[in-house]
């Protein structure tokens, strides 16, 4: 990654892929985990139960999914580091995250059980998201020399925040236009 020397095409492609993975990850974290899912889950829960404790229900579901991740991430990290299946693991965790995130949109159509459907879809989607992150970070040593890893990480971080901002702004504009 020298300043004067262009990267080989394969290395450049790998870096761009890594950056855009972070772009999508952070968009999920900001848009789904902090904006859409909490509001939708609380609303569905409150409507189904006649209470106003939907925020607590969301926090419980998020806690459960994160405890699962905390319990499994060390083993997943070792598997990602030691076994030659990084790309397959990343693919399947990502597919699970995307598929179950998309399925969250069906939750309101399940009537009074919608909050349960959303909780299950959100939990599996979040496990896919966070498991994918564990594997994603295991690629870092292969994306550049040790002295270049700060630069690679910083660019990934920047792409991530750009993605989160762009997707969140698009959603905000859409909501404002609909009103």
C-alpha positions in Angstrom: 0.0 0.0 0.0 2.9 2.4 -0.6 2.0 5.9 -1.5 3.6 5.9 -4.9 2.9 2.3 -5.9 -0.6 1.3 -7.1 -2.1 -1.9 -5.7 -2.4 -5.0 -7.7 -6.0 -5.5 -8.9 -6.7 -8.4 -6.6 -5.6 -6.5 -3.5 -7.5 -3.4 -4.5 -10.6 -5.5 -5.1 -10.2 -7.2 -1.7 -9.8 -3.8 0.1 -12.9 -2.3 -1.7 -14.9 -5.4 -0.7 -13.8 -5.1 2.9 -14.7 -1.3 2.9 -18.1 -1.8 1.4 -18.8 -4.7 3.8 -18.3 -2.2 6.6 -20.5 0.3 4.7 -23.4 -2.2 4.9 -22.6 -3.3 8.4 -22.8 0.2 9.9 -25.9 1.0 7.9 -27.5 -2.1 9.6 -26.3 -1.0 13.0 -27.6 2.5 12.8 -30.8 2.0 10.7 -32.1 -1.3 11.8 -30.7 -1.8 15.3 -31.2 1.8 16.6 -34.0 3.3 14.5 -36.4 0.8 12.8 -36.4 -2.3 15.1 -36.8 -0.5 18.4 -39.7 1.6 17.2 -41.4 -1.2 15.3 -41.0 -3.8 18.0 -42.2 -1.5 20.8 -45.2 -0.4 18.7 -46.2 -4.0 17.9 -45.6 -5.2 21.4 -47.6 -2.3 22.9 -50.4 -2.8 20.5 -50.6 -6.6 21.1 -50.3 -6.4 24.9 -52.1 -3.2 25.6 -49.2 -2.0 27.7 -46.5 0.6 27.2 -43.5 -1.6 27.9 -42.4 -2.3 24.3 -39.1 -0.5 24.8 -38.3 -2.9 27.7 -39.3 -5.9 25.5 -36.9 -4.6 22.7 -34.1 -4.2 25.2 -34.6 -7.7 26.5 -34.5 -9.1 22.9 -31.4 -7.1 22.1 -29.7 -8.3 25.3 -30.5 -11.9 24.5 -29.0 -11.7 21.1 -25.9 -9.9 22.4 -25.4 -12.5 25.2 -25.6 -15.2 22.5 -23.0 -13.4 20.5 -20.7 -12.8 23.5 -20.9 -16.5 24.3 -20.1 -17.7 20.8 -17.8 -15.0 19.4 -14.6 -16.3 20.9 -15.1 -19.8 19.4 -16.2 -18.2 16.1 -13.1 -16.0 16.1 -10.8 -19.0 16.7 -12.6 -21.0 13.9 -12.3 -18.0 11.5 -8.6 -17.6 12.4 -7.5 -21.2 12.3 -9.7 -23.0 9.7 -9.7 -22.3 6.0 -13.4 -21.5 5.9 -13.4 -17.7 6.5 -15.2 -16.8 3.2 -17.8 -19.5 3.6 -18.5 -18.5 7.2 -18.7 -14.8 6.2 -21.1 -15.7 3.4 -23.5 -17.7 5.5 -23.5 -15.3 8.4 -24.1 -12.4 6.0 -26.9 -14.3 4.1 -28.6 -15.1 7.4 -28.3 -11.4 8.5 -29.7 -10.1 5.2 -32.5 -12.7 4.9 -33.8 -12.3 8.5 -33.5 -8.5 8.3 -35.6 -8.6 5.1 -38.1 -10.9 6.9 -38.6 -8.4 9.6 -40.7 -6.4 7.2 -43.3 -9.2 7.4 -43.8 -8.9 11.1 -46.7 -6.3 11.1 -48.7 -8.7 8.9 -48.8 -11.4 11.7 -51.3 -9.4 13.8 -51.0 -9.7 17.5 -48.1 -12.2 17.1 -46.1 -9.7 15.0 -43.9 -8.6 17.8 -42.9 -12.3 18.4 -42.1 -12.8 14.7 -40.1 -9.6 14.7 -38.2 -10.6 17.9 -37.2 -13.9 16.3 -36.2 -12.3 13.0 -34.4 -9.5 14.7 -32.5 -11.9 17.0 -31.3 -14.2 14.1 -30.6 -11.1 11.9 -28.5 -9.6 14.6 -26.6 -12.8 15.2 -25.9 -12.9 11.5 -24.7 -9.3 11.6 -22.5 -9.6 14.6 -21.2 -13.1 13.7 -20.3 -11.7 10.2 -18.4 -8.9 12.0 -16.3 -11.3 13.9 -15.3 -13.1 10.7 -15.0 -9.8 8.8 -12.3 -8.6 11.3 -10.4 -11.8 10.9 -9.6 -10.7 7.3 -7.7 -7.7 8.5 -4.2 -9.3 8.6 -4.6 -10.3 5.0 -5.5 -6.9 3.6 -2.2 -5.2 4.0 1.2 -5.2 5.7 1.2 -4.7 9.5 2.3 -1.1 9.1 -0.6 -0.4 6.7 -3.4 -1.9 8.9 -4.2 1.4 10.7 -4.8 3.0 7.3 -7.0 0.0 6.1 -8.9 0.1 9.4 -9.5 3.8 9.2 -10.8 3.7 5.6 -13.1 0.8 6.6 -14.4 2.9 9.5 -14.9 5.9 7.2 -16.9 3.8 4.7 -18.9 2.4 7.5 -20.0 5.8 8.8 -20.7 7.0 5.3 -22.9 4.0 4.8 -24.8 4.5 8.0 -25.3 8.2 7.3 -26.4 7.7 3.7 -29.0 4.9 4.5 -30.3 6.7 7.5 -30.6 10.0 5.6 -32.5 8.3 2.8 -34.9 6.8 5.3 -35.4 10.1 7.0 -36.1 11.9 3.7 -38.6 9.2 2.7 -40.4 9.5 6.0 -40.5 13.3 5.8 -41.8 13.2 2.2 -44.6 10.8 3.1 -45.8 13.2 5.8 
